Amino acid sequence: MKIEKMVVGIDFSAQSELAVEHSVDIARHLGAEIVLVHVCPIAEPPEYVTKETQWHRFMRKQLADNRDRLERLRASLRGQGFEISHVVIDEMPDAGLIQCAEELPAELVVVGTRGHSGLDRLLLGNVAERVLRHNKKTTLVVRGEFRPSGGYRRILVATDFSAAAESALDLATGLVAREGLIDLRHFWHTPVFGPTPDPDEMRQQMESSTSGRAAVLLDRYDNSDRYQLKFAANHGNPKREILQLLDQGAYELVVMGSHGRKGLTRWLVGSVAEAIARHAPCSVAVVKTLAAQL
């Protein structure tokens, strides 16, 4: 998956500054272009206010200050081997970022979010949550203390062997640091409904099926001269198993595919990718493919 241009949401918070750091490293690593985007909805005064007021002066000053801060940020990042530009958009933040990515077009949207412990961990943040949910492009939610330098050293890629999951693996091969590790994992569990299968027989069938599929991916994406790629299959609930792995603190990034389900299907089936992005202690990249829409 080629990343040539990325949109980075900027609200001048510490979280968005970390998103910029990740974006800069990706830009250096892949030769991609960065577009810094500050989305600031300009509130209109009541209709009965027809002449110049303190309201108008305040809004103009706020907009000018934001433009100036964004320009200074762009200037501080110039001359580092990648193209960088900036734009201020009068829109709601999530809608503005998504629209900007569509119109440019950009392959990646990068957003910051809150911390990863206690109550903070349960709060992905309204903007990041909505961007992740509605963005049709790949979304990188930046979180945690890790600062990348030359790529991510340890990446977890969850696969169900779908096209979306393979796109996630393809993205990981572009983001991994030299001599880094891509840990490709498949998670399976017994059916909730219907007759209970024989555990040993089902395990043998799953191991046989997954090993064959994994061999194809390992052969296709193996690049031992630049990174290490390994595969393992885990029995258990995917969301729980992934979060347990991430809680061990060994990974700097998790990359997942999402089928982009819409409407009723989405709410019934849910999204493991969104759940991981909401609770993970590290950064999460979600590669979106629209496989089912209602």
N, C-alpha and C positions, 0 to 999 in steps of 0.2 A: 504494500500500500504506500503510494508516494505522497509525501506531504510537501507541497510547494509553497503554500501560504497558510498562515494561521491567524485567527482573530483572538486577541487577548483582552478580556474584560478588565477595565481599570476603574476602581472607585477610590483609589489612593489609600486604601486600608493596607494593613500588614499582610492580609491574605492575598490581595491582588498583587502586592509587591513580590510575594513568593511565586505567584503565577508567572510574573514577568521573568524571574530567575530561571524557572523551568523552561519557559519559552525561548529564552536566549540560548540556553544550552542546546535545545532541540534545533534551533536555527543554525547554530554553529555546526552541529553534528550532521544535519541533513542538507544544509545550504538553502533552507526555507526562508521565506519572507515573513516578517512580523507586521501586523496591523494592530496598533494599540487603539482600543475603542472605549471611549468614555460615554456612557449612555445616561443622559440627564434629562428627565421629563421636565419641560418648562411649564410650570403651572400658570394658568391664565387668571387674571383678577376677575372679580364678579362683573357681569355685564354692565351694571350701572356705573362702574368706574370708567369714565370716558376720557380723562386727561392724565397727564404725567403725575405719578404719585411715588411715594417712597417704595411701594411694591415694585413698580417698574424699574426703579433705580437699583433695588436690591437684586432682582432677577438678572439684570444686565451685568452687574458686578460679579455675581456668582458664576455666570456663564464665562465671563472674561477671565476670571481667576482659574477656572477649571481648564480653559484652553491654554492658559499660560503654564500651568503645572504639567499638562500633558506634553506641551512643546519642550519644556525643560527635561522631562523624562526621556523623550525621544532623542533630544540632543545628547544626553548622557550615554546613550546606547549606540550612537553612530560610530562608524569606523571599526566595527568588530567582525567584518567579513560577511555581513548579511544586510539585506535591504530592510528598512523599517520606515513606517509611515504612521500617521495617527488621524483619528477622526472623532468628532463629537456629534452625537446623535440625540435629537429630541424625541424620545420614545421611552417606554417602560424598559428597564434594563434587560430582562430576559428576551423580550420581543426584539429589541434593538440588536442584540448580539446575534440572534438567529437570523434576522433579516440581513444583517451585514454579511454574515458568512455565505448566505445564499446569493447575494448580489455581486460579491467580489469576483468570482466565488473563492471560498477558502475550504480546505479539506479538514481543518481542525479548529475547534473552539476551545480555548483554555480559560478556566475560571478558578478562582480561589474559593475556599470555604473555611469553616471554623475549625477548631482544634479537634483532638482525637481522644479525649478522656472525659469521664464524667458526663454531665448533661450536654456539654459541647458536642460530644461524639454522636449524640442522638439528633443533632440539629445540623443537617446538611446545609441549610441556608436556603431561603426562598428562591433567590436568583439561580443558584447552582442547581437546585432541585428542578426548577421549571425548564432551564436550558437542557439539562440531561433528559428530561421527559419529552420535550417537544422538538429538540434539534434533530434534523435528519442527517447531520454530518457527525463525524467522530467528535466526542467531547472528552477532554481531559480535565478531571476535577483534581486540583492540586491540594494536598493536605500533608501534614506531618513536618518533621524537622529536617528531613533530608534535602540537601542541596546538590543537584546533579552536576557532574563535571565530566564531560565527554560521554554522556549517556548514563543509563541506569545499569547498575552492576548486577542486581538480582531482580528478575521479573517473573511473576507468576502469571501464566496464561491458562485460563480455564477453558476447556473445549468440550463440546458435545458432537464434534466432527461435522458441524453444519458449515455452510458457506460463510456465515457471519463469524463463526469461531476461527475459521481459517484466515479470514481477513484480520482478526485480532492477532493471530500468530505472525502474520506477515508484518503487521505494524510493529510488533515487539522486536522482530529482527532488525528493524530500522532504528529503534530507540535504544537497543542494548549497547552497553559500553564494550570496548574491545576487551576480550578475555572475560566478559561477563557471563552470567548464567541465565538461560530461559528455562524455567521449570514448567513444563507442559503437563497439565493434570486433567484427567477425566473423572467425574464424580457420578456414581450411579447408586440407586437404592431400589429396594423391592417395591412392587406396585402396592398402592394403598387399597385399591378395590380389586374385586375378583378373587379367584381361588389362590391360596397361598402356595407359591412354587417351592420346590425342593431347594433349600439353600445351597447345598453343595453343587447340584446340577446347574442352578442359575449362575453361581459364581464361575464355574467352568465355562459356561457359554459366554458370559460377559468378558472374562479374561481372554478367551479366544477371539471374540469379535473386536475388542478394543485393541489388542496387540496387533492385529492385522491392519486396522485403520491407522494406528499410531505409526506403524512401520512406514506407511506411505508418506506421512507428514515428516517423519524424521529424515527420510531419504530426500524429500523435496526441499527441506529448509535447513538441513544440517550444513554448518559452515565452521568446522572445527578450527580453521585458521583464524577466525575472528571472535567466535563465542562458543559456549558450550550449550547444547540442547539436550535435555533429558526428558523422559516421559514416565509417569506413574498413574495408576488407576486407584481411586479411593472409593470404598463402599460407605455410603452415608448420604445424608441430606446435603445437597451442593452448597447451599448458603451457609449452613452450620460448619461444614468441613472447611470451606474457604476461609471463613472468619477465624477459625481456630488456627489455621496455618498462618494467617496474617498476624494474629496476636502474638505469635512467637517472635515477631520483629525481624524476620530474616529478609523481608522483601521491601524494595523501594518503590515498586510499581506493580499493580495488577492490571491486566488487559483482558477484556471480555467482549464477546460479541453479543448483540441484542437484535432480536428479530423485529423490533419496532411495532409490536402489536398495538392496535388502536381499539377504541370503543369498549364494548362489553367484554370481548376476549381479553383485553389487557387487564381489566380489573378482576376477572375470574382467575386467569392464569398467573398474573403478577409478573414481576421482572426480577430475576435473581441479580442481574447486573445493577439495577437501581438500588436494590437492597445492599449489595456490597459497597456501592459508592456512598451510601448513606452511613454505613457503620465502619468502614475500613479505617485502620490507623494510618494508612499510607495513601499515596496518590492512586487514582483509578482512571483508566482510559476505557471508554465504552465505544465500540465500533458499531454503528447502527446500520441495519439493513431492513427495509420494509418488506417483510415476508407475509404479513397477514393484516388486513385492514377490514374493519366492519363499518 
